[in-house]
Amino acid sequence: MFNLSGGEIVVLLLIGLVVLGPEKLPDAMRKFGRVYNEVRRVAGGIQRDVTSTFAEPVNELRKTADEAKRIFTGSDPAPTPTPQANINEPDDPPFVPYEAPPDPDVTKAADDGSAQ
């Protein structure tokens, strides 16, 4: 967390020995250790909470992105029917990206036979 090397720790201990004296230094080190452990515990708990909160939405986004990638790159295999599907119902036409819907005016004119 602090990235201190051995020499830096020795220098800090010597400064603490001079400032606090030999009587108060052990108590100060114990208090520092307790505070440090408490801070690490709280930070770990916050990290776990944030990770667990955002894990499901992130996985859902990944799944959607993978599905869109398969569809738009053309590597999507034929859809498999779901076990709950009713066999008597007609199958939906396959999804084709960027297909324009039919123009209703053209369809109406073809049905009337007036477009001669």
C-alpha positions in Angstrom: 0.0 0.0 0.0 2.8 2.5 0.9 5.5 0.8 -1.2 8.2 1.2 1.5 11.6 -0.6 1.2 13.5 -2.0 4.1 15.9 1.1 4.3 13.0 3.5 4.4 11.3 1.6 7.2 14.5 1.6 9.3 14.8 5.4 8.8 11.1 5.9 9.8 11.7 3.7 12.9 14.7 5.8 13.9 12.8 9.0 13.5 10.0 7.6 15.6 12.5 6.5 18.2 13.9 10.0 18.4 10.5 11.8 18.4 8.5 9.4 20.7 11.2 7.9 22.8 11.8 4.2 23.6 8.8 4.1 26.0 6.1 5.3 23.6 7.4 3.8 20.3 6.0 0.2 20.8 2.5 1.5 21.7 2.5 3.9 18.7 3.6 1.0 16.4 0.7 -1.2 17.7 -1.8 1.6 17.2 -0.5 2.2 13.7 -0.8 -1.5 12.9 -4.4 -1.6 14.1 -5.4 1.4 12.1 -3.6 0.1 9.0 -5.4 -3.3 9.3 -8.8 -1.6 9.8 -8.2 0.6 6.8 -7.3 -2.4 4.7 -10.4 -4.3 5.9 -12.8 -1.4 5.1 -11.2 -0.9 1.7 -11.5 -4.6 0.9 -15.1 -4.6 1.9 -15.9 -1.6 -0.3 -14.1 -3.2 -3.2 -16.1 -6.4 -2.7 -19.4 -4.5 -2.5 -18.7 -2.5 -5.7 -17.5 -5.6 -7.6 -20.6 -7.6 -6.6 -22.9 -4.7 -7.4 -21.7 -4.2 -10.9 -20.9 -7.9 -11.8 -24.4 -8.8 -13.1 -24.9 -5.7 -15.3 -21.4 -6.0 -16.8 -21.9 -9.7 -17.5 -25.3 -8.9 -19.2 -23.7 -6.2 -21.3 -20.9 -8.6 -22.4 -23.4 -11.3 -23.3 -25.4 -8.7 -25.4 -22.3 -7.5 -27.1 -21.1 -11.0 -27.9 -24.6 -11.8 -29.4 -24.6 -8.7 -31.5 -21.1 -9.4 -32.7 -22.1 -12.9 -33.8 -25.2 -11.7 -35.6 -23.6 -8.8 -37.4 -20.4 -10.7 -38.5 -22.5 -13.5 -39.9 -21.1 -16.2 -37.7 -24.5 -16.8 -36.0 -25.6 -20.4 -36.4 -29.2 -21.3 -37.2 -31.3 -20.5 -34.1 -32.2 -23.5 -32.1 -35.8 -23.8 -30.9 -36.3 -23.3 -27.2 -37.8 -26.2 -25.2 -40.9 -24.1 -24.2 -41.7 -23.3 -27.9 -45.1 -24.5 -29.1 -44.6 -26.8 -32.1 -48.0 -25.9 -33.7 -47.0 -22.2 -34.1 -45.3 -21.1 -37.3 -41.6 -20.2 -37.0 -40.7 -16.5 -37.2 -38.7 -15.5 -40.2 -34.9 -15.2 -39.5 -33.6 -11.8 -38.4 -31.8 -10.1 -41.3 -30.0 -6.9 -40.3 -30.5 -3.7 -42.3 -33.5 -5.1 -44.3 -35.9 -2.3 -45.2 -39.6 -2.9 -44.4 -41.9 -3.2 -47.5 -43.4 0.1 -48.7 -47.2 -0.1 -47.9 -48.1 2.1 -50.9 -46.4 -0.3 -53.3 -48.1 -3.3 -51.7 -51.5 -1.7 -51.8 -51.2 -0.8 -55.5 -50.1 -4.3 -56.4 -53.1 -5.8 -54.6 -55.6 -3.4 -56.4 -54.1 -4.1 -59.8 -54.3 -0.3 -60.5 -50.6 0.1 -61.1 -50.6 -0.7 -64.8 
